[in-house]
Amino acid sequence: MRHRHHFIAPERWSASMLLKSQAKRRTPTVIRLEGQYGDHGLRLIAAGFFWATAGTAVGVASLVVPQLPSSRRSEPVAGWILLGISLTLLALAVVRFRQATLEGRRFVRTGRTD
């Protein structure tokens, strides 16, 4: 059974950037990860790191915004909204990491990703 994963533009960009940097430096860790996950699994991991980084950045903003000195009372609400967005982005990262794990199992079992 073939599973196709659709990557949006930022995921494709981050995955291609990560894979290019790994191709330049062939460390034992990179070789091991390629053997465990395959090329498509590494793309899914890179997409997960993209969402995790975005979620962490928004999460930090959700802590900073309510602390800003201002006379408005909307900062706490904005902080909660940002926290919800952060949790959503982190959930997307978990989904991509789970997809990478399943892709890695499929790659190890069959030796290919289709």
mmCIF file of the C-alpha atoms, coordinates in Angstrom:
data_MODEL
# 
_entry.id   MODEL 
# 
loop_
_atom_site.group_PDB 
_atom_site.id 
_atom_site.type_symbol 
_atom_site.label_atom_id 
_atom_site.label_alt_id 
_atom_site.label_comp_id 
_atom_site.label_asym_id 
_atom_site.label_entity_id 
_atom_site.label_seq_id 
_atom_site.pdbx_PDB_ins_code 
_atom_site.Cartn_x 
_atom_site.Cartn_y 
_atom_site.Cartn_z 
_atom_site.occupancy 
_atom_site.B_iso_or_equiv 
_atom_site.pdbx_formal_charge 
_atom_site.auth_seq_id 
_atom_site.auth_comp_id 
_atom_site.auth_asym_id 
_atom_site.auth_atom_id 
_atom_site.pdbx_PDB_model_num 
ATOM 1   C CA . MET A 1 1   ? 0.000  0.000  0.000  1.00 0.00 ? 1   MET A CA 1 
ATOM 2   C CA . ARG A 1 2   ? 1.467  3.303  -1.043 1.00 0.00 ? 2   ARG A CA 1 
ATOM 3   C CA . HIS A 1 3   ? 1.158  6.239  1.324  1.00 0.00 ? 3   HIS A CA 1 
ATOM 4   C CA . ARG A 1 4   ? 1.681  9.658  -0.147 1.00 0.00 ? 4   ARG A CA 1 
ATOM 5   C CA . HIS A 1 5   ? 2.340  12.640 2.015  1.00 0.00 ? 5   HIS A CA 1 
ATOM 6   C CA . HIS A 1 6   ? 1.671  16.109 0.687  1.00 0.00 ? 6   HIS A CA 1 
ATOM 7   C CA . PHE A 1 7   ? 4.231  18.707 1.716  1.00 0.00 ? 7   PHE A CA 1 
ATOM 8   C CA . ILE A 1 8   ? 3.333  22.378 1.748  1.00 0.00 ? 8   ILE A CA 1 
ATOM 9   C CA . ALA A 1 9   ? 5.888  24.902 0.446  1.00 0.00 ? 9   ALA A CA 1 
ATOM 10  C CA . PRO A 1 10  ? 7.649  25.705 3.776  1.00 0.00 ? 10  PRO A CA 1 
ATOM 11  C CA . GLU A 1 11  ? 7.985  21.985 4.518  1.00 0.00 ? 11  GLU A CA 1 
ATOM 12  C CA . ARG A 1 12  ? 9.496  21.338 1.088  1.00 0.00 ? 12  ARG A CA 1 
ATOM 13  C CA . TRP A 1 13  ? 11.885 24.248 1.557  1.00 0.00 ? 13  TRP A CA 1 
ATOM 14  C CA . SER A 1 14  ? 13.072 23.141 5.006  1.00 0.00 ? 14  SER A CA 1 
ATOM 15  C CA . ALA A 1 15  ? 13.356 19.501 3.909  1.00 0.00 ? 15  ALA A CA 1 
ATOM 16  C CA . SER A 1 16  ? 15.425 20.363 0.833  1.00 0.00 ? 16  SER A CA 1 
ATOM 17  C CA . MET A 1 17  ? 17.657 22.651 2.900  1.00 0.00 ? 17  MET A CA 1 
ATOM 18  C CA . LEU A 1 18  ? 18.212 19.947 5.521  1.00 0.00 ? 18  LEU A CA 1 
ATOM 19  C CA . LEU A 1 19  ? 18.873 17.206 2.962  1.00 0.00 ? 19  LEU A CA 1 
ATOM 20  C CA . LYS A 1 20  ? 21.344 19.414 1.056  1.00 0.00 ? 20  LYS A CA 1 
ATOM 21  C CA . SER A 1 21  ? 23.283 20.145 4.234  1.00 0.00 ? 21  SER A CA 1 
ATOM 22  C CA . GLN A 1 22  ? 23.313 16.444 5.127  1.00 0.00 ? 22  GLN A CA 1 
ATOM 23  C CA . ALA A 1 23  ? 24.573 15.539 1.653  1.00 0.00 ? 23  ALA A CA 1 
ATOM 24  C CA . LYS A 1 24  ? 27.576 17.821 2.160  1.00 0.00 ? 24  LYS A CA 1 
ATOM 25  C CA . ARG A 1 25  ? 28.486 16.317 5.540  1.00 0.00 ? 25  ARG A CA 1 
ATOM 26  C CA . ARG A 1 26  ? 28.148 12.541 5.568  1.00 0.00 ? 26  ARG A CA 1 
ATOM 27  C CA . THR A 1 27  ? 28.464 11.889 9.292  1.00 0.00 ? 27  THR A CA 1 
ATOM 28  C CA . PRO A 1 28  ? 27.783 8.476  10.827 1.00 0.00 ? 28  PRO A CA 1 
ATOM 29  C CA . THR A 1 29  ? 24.517 9.826  12.255 1.00 0.00 ? 29  THR A CA 1 
ATOM 30  C CA . VAL A 1 30  ? 23.290 10.918 8.813  1.00 0.00 ? 30  VAL A CA 1 
ATOM 31  C CA . ILE A 1 31  ? 24.160 7.517  7.343  1.00 0.00 ? 31  ILE A CA 1 
ATOM 32  C CA . ARG A 1 32  ? 22.350 5.751  10.192 1.00 0.00 ? 32  ARG A CA 1 
ATOM 33  C CA . LEU A 1 33  ? 19.240 7.918  9.810  1.00 0.00 ? 33  LEU A CA 1 
ATOM 34  C CA . GLU A 1 34  ? 19.139 7.277  6.061  1.00 0.00 ? 34  GLU A CA 1 
ATOM 35  C CA . GLY A 1 35  ? 19.331 3.556  6.769  1.00 0.00 ? 35  GLY A CA 1 
ATOM 36  C CA . GLN A 1 36  ? 16.522 3.760  9.327  1.00 0.00 ? 36  GLN A CA 1 
ATOM 37  C CA . TYR A 1 37  ? 14.092 6.137  7.625  1.00 0.00 ? 37  TYR A CA 1 
ATOM 38  C CA . GLY A 1 38  ? 14.966 6.379  3.945  1.00 0.00 ? 38  GLY A CA 1 
ATOM 39  C CA . ASP A 1 39  ? 14.831 9.575  1.926  1.00 0.00 ? 39  ASP A CA 1 
ATOM 40  C CA . HIS A 1 40  ? 11.091 10.145 2.352  1.00 0.00 ? 40  HIS A CA 1 
ATOM 41  C CA . GLY A 1 41  ? 11.284 9.521  6.092  1.00 0.00 ? 41  GLY A CA 1 
ATOM 42  C CA . LEU A 1 42  ? 14.011 12.144 6.408  1.00 0.00 ? 42  LEU A CA 1 
ATOM 43  C CA . ARG A 1 43  ? 11.806 14.611 4.542  1.00 0.00 ? 43  ARG A CA 1 
ATOM 44  C CA . LEU A 1 44  ? 9.029  13.936 7.053  1.00 0.00 ? 44  LEU A CA 1 
ATOM 45  C CA . ILE A 1 45  ? 11.439 14.480 9.946  1.00 0.00 ? 45  ILE A CA 1 
ATOM 46  C CA . ALA A 1 46  ? 12.539 17.789 8.440  1.00 0.00 ? 46  ALA A CA 1 
ATOM 47  C CA . ALA A 1 47  ? 8.887  18.818 8.081  1.00 0.00 ? 47  ALA A CA 1 
ATOM 48  C CA . GLY A 1 48  ? 8.342  17.904 11.743 1.00 0.00 ? 48  GLY A CA 1 
ATOM 49  C CA . PHE A 1 49  ? 11.292 20.058 12.776 1.00 0.00 ? 49  PHE A CA 1 
ATOM 50  C CA . PHE A 1 50  ? 9.824  22.936 10.764 1.00 0.00 ? 50  PHE A CA 1 
ATOM 51  C CA . TRP A 1 51  ? 6.526  22.738 12.657 1.00 0.00 ? 51  TRP A CA 1 
ATOM 52  C CA . ALA A 1 52  ? 8.267  22.228 16.011 1.00 0.00 ? 52  ALA A CA 1 
ATOM 53  C CA . THR A 1 53  ? 10.417 25.316 15.465 1.00 0.00 ? 53  THR A CA 1 
ATOM 54  C CA . ALA A 1 54  ? 7.422  27.415 14.435 1.00 0.00 ? 54  ALA A CA 1 
ATOM 55  C CA . GLY A 1 55  ? 5.382  26.158 17.399 1.00 0.00 ? 55  GLY A CA 1 
ATOM 56  C CA . THR A 1 56  ? 8.178  26.916 19.837 1.00 0.00 ? 56  THR A CA 1 
ATOM 57  C CA . ALA A 1 57  ? 8.632  30.443 18.469 1.00 0.00 ? 57  ALA A CA 1 
ATOM 58  C CA . VAL A 1 58  ? 4.907  31.182 18.749 1.00 0.00 ? 58  VAL A CA 1 
ATOM 59  C CA . GLY A 1 59  ? 4.901  29.625 22.235 1.00 0.00 ? 59  GLY A CA 1 
ATOM 60  C CA . VAL A 1 60  ? 7.652  31.974 23.374 1.00 0.00 ? 60  VAL A CA 1 
ATOM 61  C CA . ALA A 1 61  ? 5.672  34.880 21.911 1.00 0.00 ? 61  ALA A CA 1 
ATOM 62  C CA . SER A 1 62  ? 2.629  33.725 23.880 1.00 0.00 ? 62  SER A CA 1 
ATOM 63  C CA . LEU A 1 63  ? 4.660  34.150 27.055 1.00 0.00 ? 63  LEU A CA 1 
ATOM 64  C CA . VAL A 1 64  ? 6.140  37.519 26.090 1.00 0.00 ? 64  VAL A CA 1 
ATOM 65  C CA . VAL A 1 65  ? 3.037  39.312 24.775 1.00 0.00 ? 65  VAL A CA 1 
ATOM 66  C CA . PRO A 1 66  ? 1.130  39.414 28.106 1.00 0.00 ? 66  PRO A CA 1 
ATOM 67  C CA . GLN A 1 67  ? 4.224  40.861 29.814 1.00 0.00 ? 67  GLN A CA 1 
ATOM 68  C CA . LEU A 1 68  ? 4.492  43.869 27.495 1.00 0.00 ? 68  LEU A CA 1 
ATOM 69  C CA . PRO A 1 69  ? 3.813  47.167 29.245 1.00 0.00 ? 69  PRO A CA 1 
ATOM 70  C CA . SER A 1 70  ? 0.592  48.576 27.904 1.00 0.00 ? 70  SER A CA 1 
ATOM 71  C CA . SER A 1 71  ? -2.687 49.969 29.136 1.00 0.00 ? 71  SER A CA 1 
ATOM 72  C CA . ARG A 1 72  ? -4.728 47.557 27.003 1.00 0.00 ? 72  ARG A CA 1 
ATOM 73  C CA . ARG A 1 73  ? -6.383 44.555 28.561 1.00 0.00 ? 73  ARG A CA 1 
ATOM 74  C CA . SER A 1 74  ? -6.192 42.463 25.388 1.00 0.00 ? 74  SER A CA 1 
ATOM 75  C CA . GLU A 1 75  ? -2.634 41.183 25.939 1.00 0.00 ? 75  GLU A CA 1 
ATOM 76  C CA . PRO A 1 76  ? -3.676 38.219 28.109 1.00 0.00 ? 76  PRO A CA 1 
ATOM 77  C CA . VAL A 1 77  ? -6.246 37.206 25.506 1.00 0.00 ? 77  VAL A CA 1 
ATOM 78  C CA . ALA A 1 78  ? -3.637 37.518 22.762 1.00 0.00 ? 78  ALA A CA 1 
ATOM 79  C CA . GLY A 1 79  ? -1.278 35.374 24.851 1.00 0.00 ? 79  GLY A CA 1 
ATOM 80  C CA . TRP A 1 80  ? -3.891 32.625 25.142 1.00 0.00 ? 80  TRP A CA 1 
ATOM 81  C CA . ILE A 1 81  ? -4.628 32.793 21.421 1.00 0.00 ? 81  ILE A CA 1 
ATOM 82  C CA . LEU A 1 82  ? -0.914 32.523 20.627 1.00 0.00 ? 82  LEU A CA 1 
ATOM 83  C CA . LEU A 1 83  ? -0.616 29.608 23.026 1.00 0.00 ? 83  LEU A CA 1 
ATOM 84  C CA . GLY A 1 84  ? -3.432 27.812 21.196 1.00 0.00 ? 84  GLY A CA 1 
ATOM 85  C CA . ILE A 1 85  ? -1.728 28.435 17.858 1.00 0.00 ? 85  ILE A CA 1 
ATOM 86  C CA . SER A 1 86  ? 1.533  27.149 19.328 1.00 0.00 ? 86  SER A CA 1 
ATOM 87  C CA . LEU A 1 87  ? -0.090 23.940 20.540 1.00 0.00 ? 87  LEU A CA 1 
ATOM 88  C CA . THR A 1 88  ? -1.671 23.434 17.114 1.00 0.00 ? 88  THR A CA 1 
ATOM 89  C CA . LEU A 1 89  ? 1.699  23.830 15.389 1.00 0.00 ? 89  LEU A CA 1 
ATOM 90  C CA . LEU A 1 90  ? 3.317  21.431 17.846 1.00 0.00 ? 90  LEU A CA 1 
ATOM 91  C CA . ALA A 1 91  ? 0.536  18.914 17.182 1.00 0.00 ? 91  ALA A CA 1 
ATOM 92  C CA . LEU A 1 92  ? 1.351  19.160 13.468 1.00 0.00 ? 92  LEU A CA 1 
ATOM 93  C CA . ALA A 1 93  ? 4.987  18.411 14.340 1.00 0.00 ? 93  ALA A CA 1 
ATOM 94  C CA . VAL A 1 94  ? 3.920  15.311 16.277 1.00 0.00 ? 94  VAL A CA 1 
ATOM 95  C CA . VAL A 1 95  ? 1.866  14.152 13.284 1.00 0.00 ? 95  VAL A CA 1 
ATOM 96  C CA . ARG A 1 96  ? 4.861  14.549 10.939 1.00 0.00 ? 96  ARG A CA 1 
ATOM 97  C CA . PHE A 1 97  ? 7.168  12.720 13.374 1.00 0.00 ? 97  PHE A CA 1 
ATOM 98  C CA . ARG A 1 98  ? 4.642  9.888  13.637 1.00 0.00 ? 98  ARG A CA 1 
ATOM 99  C CA . GLN A 1 99  ? 4.435  9.699  9.843  1.00 0.00 ? 99  GLN A CA 1 
ATOM 100 C CA . ALA A 1 100 ? 8.241  9.552  9.727  1.00 0.00 ? 100 ALA A CA 1 
ATOM 101 C CA . THR A 1 101 ? 8.252  6.687  12.214 1.00 0.00 ? 101 THR A CA 1 
ATOM 102 C CA . LEU A 1 102 ? 5.747  4.715  10.153 1.00 0.00 ? 102 LEU A CA 1 
ATOM 103 C CA . GLU A 1 103 ? 7.687  5.483  6.966  1.00 0.00 ? 103 GLU A CA 1 
ATOM 104 C CA . GLY A 1 104 ? 10.877 4.290  8.651  1.00 0.00 ? 104 GLY A CA 1 
ATOM 105 C CA . ARG A 1 105 ? 9.252  1.006  9.657  1.00 0.00 ? 105 ARG A CA 1 
ATOM 106 C CA . ARG A 1 106 ? 7.990  0.534  6.103  1.00 0.00 ? 106 ARG A CA 1 
ATOM 107 C CA . PHE A 1 107 ? 11.442 1.353  4.719  1.00 0.00 ? 107 PHE A CA 1 
ATOM 108 C CA . VAL A 1 108 ? 13.220 -1.123 7.003  1.00 0.00 ? 108 VAL A CA 1 
ATOM 109 C CA . ARG A 1 109 ? 10.640 -3.847 6.358  1.00 0.00 ? 109 ARG A CA 1 
ATOM 110 C CA . THR A 1 110 ? 10.554 -3.575 2.559  1.00 0.00 ? 110 THR A CA 1 
ATOM 111 C CA . GLY A 1 111 ? 13.776 -1.768 1.735  1.00 0.00 ? 111 GLY A CA 1 
ATOM 112 C CA . ARG A 1 112 ? 11.835 0.866  -0.176 1.00 0.00 ? 112 ARG A CA 1 
ATOM 113 C CA . THR A 1 113 ? 9.181  3.475  0.516  1.00 0.00 ? 113 THR A CA 1 
ATOM 114 C CA . ASP A 1 114 ? 6.437  2.576  -1.987 1.00 0.00 ? 114 ASP A CA 1 
# 
